[in-house]
């Protein structure tokens, strides 16, 4: 089968300014999936969140885990909570893309074939 002009679209380049981990996430996804423009926007947001997480993580490496609160009490460093929230946002953003897992699709197809085979055996031979 011949490829018609316009059938192949190279993966889009990552947005400017992404760090190494975020750019790798971008490439991992756009090389495996064909995304619509709205999905590319969500992926960009997720990648920018990954960058922010990395920056906060680096900052937290040298910061105390416990700091003084407004009343002088010991409290967890606010970066800990921020990291948790941003990681959750990345998970939600990526989850909203509903990315295909080719290996899972193959397992599902094999399971459907197996179910069909068993159903046919029951129908025609009375046994699974």
C-alpha positions as CSV (number, residue, x, y, z in Angstrom):
1,X,0.0,0.0,0.0
2,X,1.4,3.4,-1.0
3,X,1.5,6.3,1.4
4,X,-0.3,9.2,0.0
5,X,1.2,12.6,0.4
6,X,0.0,13.9,3.8
7,X,-0.5,10.5,5.3
8,X,2.7,10.6,7.4
9,X,3.0,13.3,9.9
10,X,6.3,13.5,11.9
11,X,5.8,13.9,15.6
12,X,5.6,17.5,16.7
13,X,8.7,19.0,18.3
14,X,8.5,19.6,22.1
15,X,7.6,23.1,23.1
16,X,10.5,25.5,23.8
17,X,11.9,25.6,27.2
18,X,11.2,22.1,28.4
19,X,13.8,20.4,30.7
20,X,15.3,17.0,29.8
21,X,12.7,14.9,31.7
22,X,9.8,16.8,30.4
23,X,11.1,16.7,26.8
24,X,11.7,12.9,27.1
25,X,8.1,12.5,28.3
26,X,6.9,14.6,25.3
27,X,8.9,12.4,22.8
28,X,7.9,9.1,24.5
29,X,4.2,10.0,24.0
30,X,4.2,11.8,20.6
31,X,6.3,9.0,19.0
32,X,3.8,6.3,20.2
33,X,0.5,8.2,19.8
34,X,-1.1,10.5,17.3
35,X,-2.6,13.3,19.3
36,X,-5.1,16.0,18.3
37,X,-4.2,19.6,18.9
38,X,-6.3,19.7,22.2
39,X,-4.4,16.7,23.4
40,X,-1.1,18.2,22.5
41,X,-2.1,21.2,24.7
42,X,-2.8,18.8,27.6
43,X,0.5,17.1,27.0
44,X,2.3,20.4,27.0
45,X,0.7,21.3,30.3
46,X,1.7,18.0,31.8
47,X,5.3,18.5,30.6
48,X,5.5,21.9,32.1
49,X,4.2,20.5,35.4
50,X,7.0,17.9,35.2
51,X,9.5,20.7,34.9
52,X,8.0,22.5,37.9
53,X,8.1,19.3,39.9
54,X,11.8,18.8,39.0
55,X,12.6,22.3,40.1
56,X,10.7,21.9,43.4
57,X,12.3,18.5,44.0
58,X,15.8,20.0,43.5
59,X,14.9,22.9,45.9
60,X,13.6,20.4,48.5
61,X,16.9,18.4,48.4
62,X,18.7,21.2,50.3
63,X,15.7,22.5,52.3
64,X,14.6,21.3,55.7
65,X,11.6,18.9,55.7
66,X,10.3,20.6,58.8
67,X,9.9,24.4,59.1
68,X,8.3,26.7,61.6
69,X,4.6,27.5,61.1
70,X,2.9,30.8,61.7
71,X,2.5,30.1,65.4
72,X,6.1,28.9,65.8
73,X,5.1,25.2,65.6
74,X,6.9,22.6,63.6
75,X,5.2,21.9,60.3
76,X,6.1,20.1,57.1
77,X,7.8,22.2,54.5
78,X,5.1,23.5,52.2
79,X,7.1,22.2,49.2
80,X,6.2,18.7,50.3
81,X,2.5,19.4,49.9
82,X,3.1,21.3,46.6
83,X,5.0,18.4,45.2
84,X,2.2,16.0,46.0
85,X,-0.4,18.3,44.4
86,X,1.6,18.8,41.2
87,X,2.3,15.1,40.9
88,X,-1.4,14.4,41.2
89,X,-2.1,17.1,38.5
90,X,0.4,15.4,36.1
91,X,-1.3,12.1,36.7
92,X,-4.7,13.6,36.0
93,X,-3.5,15.4,32.9
94,X,-1.9,12.3,31.4
95,X,-4.9,10.2,32.4
96,X,-7.2,12.6,30.5
97,X,-5.3,11.8,27.3
98,X,-6.4,8.1,27.5
99,X,-3.2,6.9,25.9
100,X,-3.3,3.6,24.2
101,X,-1.1,0.8,25.6
102,X,-0.3,-1.4,22.6
103,X,0.8,-4.3,24.8
104,X,-2.5,-4.1,26.7
105,X,-4.4,-3.9,23.5
106,X,-2.6,-7.1,22.3
107,X,-3.4,-8.9,25.6
108,X,-7.1,-7.8,25.3
109,X,-7.2,-9.0,21.7
110,X,-5.8,-12.4,22.7
111,X,-8.3,-12.6,25.6
112,X,-11.2,-11.9,23.2
113,X,-9.9,-14.6,20.8
114,X,-9.7,-17.1,23.6
115,X,-13.2,-16.2,24.8
116,X,-14.5,-16.6,21.2
117,X,-12.8,-20.0,20.9
118,X,-14.3,-21.2,24.2
119,X,-17.8,-20.0,23.2
120,X,-17.5,-21.8,19.8
121,X,-16.4,-25.0,21.6
122,X,-19.4,-24.8,23.9
123,X,-21.7,-24.1,21.0
124,X,-20.5,-26.8,18.8
125,X,-19.1,-29.4,21.2
126,X,-20.8,-28.7,24.5
127,X,-17.5,-28.2,26.2
128,X,-15.2,-25.3,26.9
